[in-house]
Amino acid sequence: MMEDYFYPQKLPEKLKLKFLKNTLRIGDFTDFKGFIVKLQNDIIIREALWAKIAPIIGDFEVRGITPFPEKSFPIMPIIVPKWVNLQGCCGIVEGKIYDLSQFSDMRGRFLLLENFESMRMEDYLLIEKSGLDGRKIYNLFDSSFPETSRDVMLSFFLSSGIYVNRIGGCTVTLLNSLSKYYTSNFKGVKILMSLMPSLLSKNSTKVEVMYEEPIEIRVSHPLKIKYAHLNQNNALKFYPTRRGREWEKSAITESTIKIENLIGSAELPFIPYAEEMKFNIEDLKEYAVDIASFVLKKHLENPEINANRMERAKEKLIRKIEKEFPLLAEAMRVGIVMDIADVNGFGEHTVRLIDSWERLGMQNAEEKIMDLYGTLLERIEDVLQDKLRREISSLDEGKRFEKIINRVLWELNILKPEGWDFFYFEKKLRERDIENGEKILRELLQKGVVIEKRKNLFLAVAKV
């Protein structure tokens, strides 16, 4: 319907209007909510006010508060007595309004701070919720991208991680194909990210307004373009609450296995056609903060994912790959491409993509994501089938078996650093079509590759 394309007032503008509603009569006690910033002329203001203000309140510093860190947004100067602890990037300031002309030759209102309450970034952004609903967000993406790149980008803008600081926790890997039918020029994506507000493009940032120090952004980027593959050290950081502590030594038999990730771990691999890199993102850029707020709100409503659903979605996708792409299925089992290890979030990743479409109100979200995987895996097989066949054919049965065991031990040690039991070990073997779990574990114990850390709890160790 046509009304879908009439978008509401942008969230930063709504925050600005709320900020400006305060009356600024001299002597009024009032409060402002927003970002605490450093003024570029703070030293000049401090020197101008010092002679008359310091004898009353003692030493002080000059800061500012703004509803949003963006050009053309208002900044209210704040006089901060030394006894007020002004910590954090965001919060509520309370105090009385005065005019600079009362104490100096300068003009303009300022707030003499009496109280400050720190506020989390995500709480502040939710004060005024996004006016966008799922239908409007879909229309934004539909008018910004060609169909397949729309589905890829939308999945990652709207997906969220298991923790608040992993909003947009899923990543997309753009593959540089040597095939003439696909593009190797990702300039469009780079331009897209450069135009996004800095709140959405970095974990910590300095914006147009000068900050005292870099803000630690807790609403992480809903779209993260990642070119580097996930290595073992990064995998440890990827699941910080699951590992408990540093992974002790290596989980590999004789030396750390070299993971031949031709594509990546559990990201959505995308080999785009040239025309799929042509974007029209002006509207998307304008409403990027609203989209982030929408994702954040949905995440806080339902931050956890259902473990049973995750397992079902993972199994369904693996069955689809085994049926339609047997070459890729074998490459996944031995860890050559798109490893199925849960340490890389393969199952979680799939469910979060499904969730991203359900947030839009789509009734067929699971099928949509399965179809999207099908399209992208078809391209992978088209481009990489010869290379994958060479990789797989270079492995005799012994090497293949060793690679699979290495992958399983690596996964188990990262997910269960306190020790894993036989049943979990057997489950992971069966995911990779390996039977005789009892015999395999017994042999690994005899060789010293695996130790029994506590009764019926095992760990893989590196050989000295």
C-alpha positions, 0 to 999 in steps of 0.5 A: 500500500502507498501509505507504507512509504510515508515514513514517520519522523526520525528517532534523532529528530524526536529526541531533539524535539523532546530535548528542546521542550524545556523552558529556559527561563533563568532560575528554572530547575530543569533536567536534560537527557542525552549524550555528555560531550566536550565543548570545543570552546570549553576553556574559553567559557570556563575562563569567562565565568571563573571570576564570578562562579568559582568563589560560589561553587569552587573549581568546576569544568565545562561540558555539554549535553546533546540529544544526539551526537550529530551535526546541527543538533543543539548542545546545552553547556553544563557547569560541572562542580568538581564534587559532581561525579560526571561519569558515562557517555549518556545520562540525565543532568539536573540543575538551574538555568542561568545565562552567560551574560549574568557572569561574563560578556558572553551570551547564551543559556547554561545549566549549573549542574546539581545532580547527574544520573548515568544512563545506559546507551540502550536505555536512552535510545528506547526513551522514544521508540522507533516509529518504524514497524516491520512492514516499513522496515521491509519497504526501506530495504526493498527500495534500497537493494536488489532482491537477493542482496536485500534479503542478505542485508536485511537479515543482518541489520535485523538479527541480534546476538544472545547478549545486548552487546551483540545486537546484530551478532550475525555477520555476512562474508562477501566472497571475492569470486574469480568467476566473470559472472560475479562481482569482486567489487564491494565498493557499494557495501563500503560506501553503505557502511561509511554513510551509516551513523557512527553509532552503528558502524563501530564498537567505540567511536568519536563522533562529530561532537568532540568527546572527552574519550571514546564512547563505548557503544553498547548497541553494536552494529546491526550489520557487520561486514567481516572479511577475516575468517574466524580463527581459534582465538577469535572463536574463544572471544566469540563465546565469552560466557561459554568458555569460563576461562582461557582454553587450556593449551590446544585441542588438537592431536599433535599441533594446532590444525590449520582450518582451511576455511575457504569461505568462513565459519558460520556466517552467511556467505554471499557471492553477489552478482554485479547488479546486486551491489548497486544500492539506493540507500538514502532512506536507509541511511536516514532511518538507520538509528530507528532500525537499530532501536527497533532491533534493540527493543525486539532483542530486549523483549526476547533476548534468548533463543530456544535451544530446541528450536536452534537444534531443529533449524540446524538439523533441517539446514544440514539435511537440506545441504546433504540432499541438495549440495552433497559436495558442500556437505562433505566439505563442511564435515571435515571443516573445509568450508562453513564448519557445522561446529556450534562453537561457530554459532552455526545453529544459533546463526540460522535461528537468529536469521529466522528471528530477523524475518519474524520480527518483520511479521513474516509468517514464512520466516523459516522457509525464507531463510532456508531458500536464502541459504539455498540460493547462496550455497548454489552460488558457492558450489557453482564457483568453488566446486572444482576447488572443493573436489581437489581439497576433498580428494587430497584427503585419504580416509585416514586424513579425513577421519583425523580432521573430523576428530580434530574438529570435534575435539576443538569444538568440545574444548571451547564449548565445555572447557570444564570438561565434556562427557561421552554423550556430548562427544558421541553427539558431535561425532554423529553430526559428522557421520562418525559412529563407534564413539566408545571405541574412538574415545578409548583410543584417544585416551590411550594415546593421551590425546584426551584425558579424564579431567574428572570422573566421566568428564574429558578434555583434549590436550595438545601433545608435548 
